[in-house]
Amino acid sequence: MPADPGARPLDRQDPLPLWAQLQRDLSRRLTAGDFATAFPGELDIARGYDVSRHTVREALRRLREAGVLDSARGRPTQVRAAIEQPLGSLYSLFREVENRGMTQTSEILDQSLTTDAEAAAALGLPERARLFHLERVRLADGVPLAHDRVWLPASLAAPLVKADFTRGALYDELAERCGVRVTGGRERISATVPAPAERALLAVPRGVACLTVERSGYADTRLVERRVTVVRGDRWSVVADWTARGWSVGAVAGPG
């Protein structure tokens, strides 16, 4: 039996390697908030689970690669700070990541003028209307967080074809280059099982679902943005706060 009362026993008869079983149980405990005050050191984990430090190191390495933990030489391992998304207000993933001392970058998959019948319909435009399309993988400190696709009418957003979105924020570029400011919108959030291609794109661990966020953005009363964002479910969740005066809904990233 493990010495740590919060740990689940590892099965040495299971074909799944001990490090993978350990990684799975540490992920479970992280999700449950077991390490809210501090994350244990390698030696404490090894004693708590009755495994070698080599097993612990491999499990922690995988957790770091998944963006769950943060560590560097000379300082203890830490659970990555949460990234909060308040719903009911204009939200920028770029600013939220940067405000938490993390580096926001994007891998650009497509940045072009195109046509898309479904996106055009969502924007209330003719089927063959020209659209600006931006597709990117959003990363926080180099770890995939979200797969983001956005469409805007080319009549408004064509200059964005020349913008640099590897670090830039869409709304900033839209305002500066096109004179268009998104002032409000509507979002719909739903749970989803990622397709294999999506799972590979976001490096989603086995058994982890995602959340799909569909946004309609408005410039005053004009619908100007159609966005579909798939977010890793182990790094982002919806939360609600309440008081005697009422309640509000927001969202918060999981560790990473």
Buried (B, 14 or more C-beta within 10 A) or exposed (E): EBEBEEBBEBEEEEEEEBBBBBBBBBBEBBEEEBBEEEBBEBEEBBBBBBBEEEBBBBBBBBBBEBBBBBBEEEEEBBBBBBBBBBBEEEBBBBEBBBEBEBEBBBBEBEBEEEBBEEBBEBBEBEEEBBBBBBBBBBBBBEBBBBBBBBBBBBEBBBBBBEBEBEEBBBBBBBBEBBEBEBEEBEBEBEEBEBEEEBBEBBEBBEEBEBBBBBBBBBBEEBBBBBBBBBBBBBBBBBBEEEEEEEEEEBBBBBBB
